């Protein structure tokens, strides 16, 4: 009995030193399980791949460094799978019923600068496969999209940039979107969030730019899509065109 007790204590101490197992009244938790996903905690925590039922009532968000890994608190399984496969909800379909439980997760492999940055994602995908019997497959699906096009004859206020003032990359608020030293993909991401529709970028713009867009939107919780579309055309010479196109989608499937 004494030998077993000594070994148990030694194993617990080793677990805490490694990253982070903590025993609280018989329930295993981890040091990275904090109320809100935190980059500082993430970087300081030892490498591990974990998905456990959440210990929190509220969504604690996700902190993701694509080069190193990710941590999330109180997230649905669909969101976790999207992180593992690098797709957002606009580009994800589900062909099977998913658990309704929310989870805390941590995904990081040893090494500060992995030779292959996707290694952690591969390991995370394998963890999901082993634990839940779920995989993601990429398929082309015809989907409603907005195509972003450049109108050269109307281009203005889209200036190539070489500096980011005060370290500010972009500012986003109701009726305004300002960018500094940003690729056009930053605008694409904003437009996807605003219109809740995949953006297909056909501008051909490859540099970093400074630009400002303003449009009439007096009530923050009442978007003005038509106003933003017109502002893009008038102020930046960019046109959004609605159409249906095949785009790559993540399809979540249950293993047979």
QUIDA-V675719 format. One record per pair of residues at least 24 apart in sequence whose ideal C-beta (glycine too) atoms are under 7 Angstrom apart, sorted by the first residue. I is the first residue (numbers start at 1). GAP is how many residues later the second one is. D is the distance in whole Angstrom. If there is no record, write none. Layout:
i=I gap=GAP d=D
i=I gap=GAP d=D
//
This chain:
i=18 gap=28 d=5
i=19 gap=26 d=5
i=19 gap=27 d=3
i=19 gap=29 d=5
i=20 gap=25 d=6
i=20 gap=26 d=6
i=29 gap=26 d=6
i=30 gap=76 d=7
i=32 gap=39 d=6
i=32 gap=74 d=5
i=33 gap=71 d=5
i=35 gap=25 d=6
i=35 gap=38 d=7
i=36 gap=24 d=5
i=36 gap=25 d=6
i=36 gap=37 d=7
i=37 gap=24 d=5
i=37 gap=25 d=5
i=37 gap=26 d=4
i=37 gap=34 d=5
i=37 gap=35 d=6
i=37 gap=36 d=5
i=38 gap=25 d=6
i=39 gap=24 d=5
i=42 gap=29 d=5
i=45 gap=61 d=7
i=47 gap=61 d=5
i=47 gap=62 d=5
i=47 gap=63 d=4
i=48 gap=58 d=6
i=48 gap=60 d=7
i=49 gap=58 d=5
i=49 gap=74 d=5
i=49 gap=75 d=6
i=49 gap=78 d=5
i=50 gap=55 d=6
i=50 gap=56 d=5
i=51 gap=29 d=7
i=51 gap=52 d=5
i=51 gap=54 d=5
i=51 gap=76 d=6
i=51 gap=80 d=6
i=52 gap=51 d=6
i=52 gap=52 d=6
i=53 gap=48 d=6
i=53 gap=50 d=6
i=54 gap=48 d=5
i=54 gap=49 d=6
i=54 gap=50 d=5
i=55 gap=49 d=7
i=66 gap=51 d=7
i=67 gap=50 d=5
i=68 gap=40 d=6
i=68 gap=52 d=7
i=69 gap=38 d=5
i=69 gap=39 d=4
i=69 gap=40 d=7
i=69 gap=51 d=4
i=70 gap=37 d=5
i=71 gap=34 d=7
i=71 gap=35 d=5
i=72 gap=32 d=7
i=72 gap=33 d=5
i=73 gap=31 d=5
i=74 gap=28 d=5
i=74 gap=30 d=7
i=75 gap=27 d=6
i=75 gap=28 d=6
i=75 gap=30 d=7
i=76 gap=26 d=6
i=77 gap=26 d=6
i=77 gap=55 d=7
i=78 gap=174 d=7
i=80 gap=25 d=5
i=81 gap=47 d=6
i=81 gap=53 d=7
i=81 gap=55 d=6
i=81 gap=171 d=6
i=82 gap=168 d=7
i=84 gap=37 d=6
i=84 gap=40 d=4
i=84 gap=41 d=5
i=84 gap=44 d=6
i=85 gap=40 d=7
i=85 gap=51 d=4
i=85 gap=165 d=5
i=86 gap=35 d=7
i=87 gap=163 d=4
i=90 gap=102 d=6
i=90 gap=107 d=7
i=90 gap=108 d=5
i=91 gap=107 d=6
i=91 gap=156 d=7
i=91 gap=157 d=7
i=91 gap=158 d=5
i=91 gap=159 d=6
i=92 gap=157 d=7
i=92 gap=158 d=5
i=92 gap=160 d=7
i=93 gap=48 d=7
i=93 gap=156 d=5
i=93 gap=158 d=5
i=94 gap=158 d=5
i=95 gap=156 d=6
i=95 gap=157 d=7
i=95 gap=158 d=5
i=96 gap=156 d=7
i=96 gap=157 d=6
i=96 gap=158 d=4
i=133 gap=121 d=6
i=133 gap=122 d=5
i=134 gap=118 d=6
i=134 gap=120 d=6
i=135 gap=118 d=6
i=135 gap=120 d=6
i=136 gap=114 d=5
i=136 gap=115 d=7
i=136 gap=116 d=6
i=137 gap=114 d=5
i=137 gap=116 d=6
i=138 gap=110 d=5
i=138 gap=112 d=6
i=139 gap=110 d=6
i=139 gap=112 d=5
i=140 gap=106 d=4
i=140 gap=107 d=7
i=140 gap=108 d=6
i=141 gap=105 d=6
i=141 gap=106 d=7
i=141 gap=108 d=4
i=142 gap=102 d=5
i=142 gap=103 d=7
i=142 gap=104 d=5
i=143 gap=55 d=6
i=143 gap=101 d=7
i=143 gap=102 d=7
i=143 gap=104 d=5
i=143 gap=106 d=7
i=144 gap=53 d=6
i=144 gap=100 d=6
i=145 gap=52 d=6
i=145 gap=53 d=5
i=145 gap=55 d=5
i=145 gap=98 d=6
i=145 gap=100 d=5
i=145 gap=102 d=6
i=146 gap=45 d=7
i=146 gap=49 d=6
i=146 gap=51 d=5
i=146 gap=53 d=5
i=146 gap=94 d=5
i=146 gap=95 d=7
i=146 gap=96 d=6
i=147 gap=53 d=5
i=147 gap=55 d=6
i=147 gap=94 d=5
i=147 gap=96 d=6
i=148 gap=40 d=7
i=148 gap=43 d=7
i=148 gap=51 d=6
i=148 gap=52 d=7
i=148 gap=53 d=5
i=148 gap=54 d=6
i=148 gap=55 d=6
i=148 gap=90 d=6
i=148 gap=92 d=6
i=149 gap=53 d=5
i=149 gap=54 d=7
i=149 gap=90 d=5
i=149 gap=92 d=6
i=150 gap=53 d=4
i=150 gap=54 d=6
i=150 gap=55 d=7
i=150 gap=87 d=7
i=150 gap=88 d=6
i=151 gap=86 d=5
i=151 gap=88 d=6
i=154 gap=79 d=7
i=154 gap=83 d=4
i=155 gap=82 d=4
i=156 gap=81 d=6
i=157 gap=54 d=6
i=157 gap=55 d=7
i=157 gap=78 d=6
i=157 gap=79 d=6
i=158 gap=51 d=5
i=158 gap=53 d=5
i=158 gap=78 d=5
i=159 gap=50 d=6
i=159 gap=51 d=5
i=160 gap=47 d=5
i=160 gap=48 d=7
i=160 gap=49 d=6
i=161 gap=47 d=5
i=161 gap=48 d=6
i=161 gap=49 d=4
i=174 gap=43 d=5
i=174 gap=46 d=4
i=175 gap=39 d=6
i=175 gap=40 d=6
i=175 gap=41 d=6
i=175 gap=42 d=4
i=176 gap=38 d=5
i=177 gap=36 d=5
i=178 gap=34 d=5
i=179 gap=30 d=7
i=179 gap=31 d=7
i=179 gap=32 d=5
i=180 gap=30 d=5
i=181 gap=27 d=5
i=181 gap=29 d=7
i=182 gap=26 d=6
i=182 gap=27 d=6
i=183 gap=25 d=6
i=184 gap=25 d=7
i=194 gap=29 d=7
i=194 gap=34 d=7
i=195 gap=30 d=6
i=198 gap=49 d=6
i=200 gap=45 d=6
i=200 gap=47 d=7
i=203 gap=35 d=7
i=211 gap=25 d=6
//
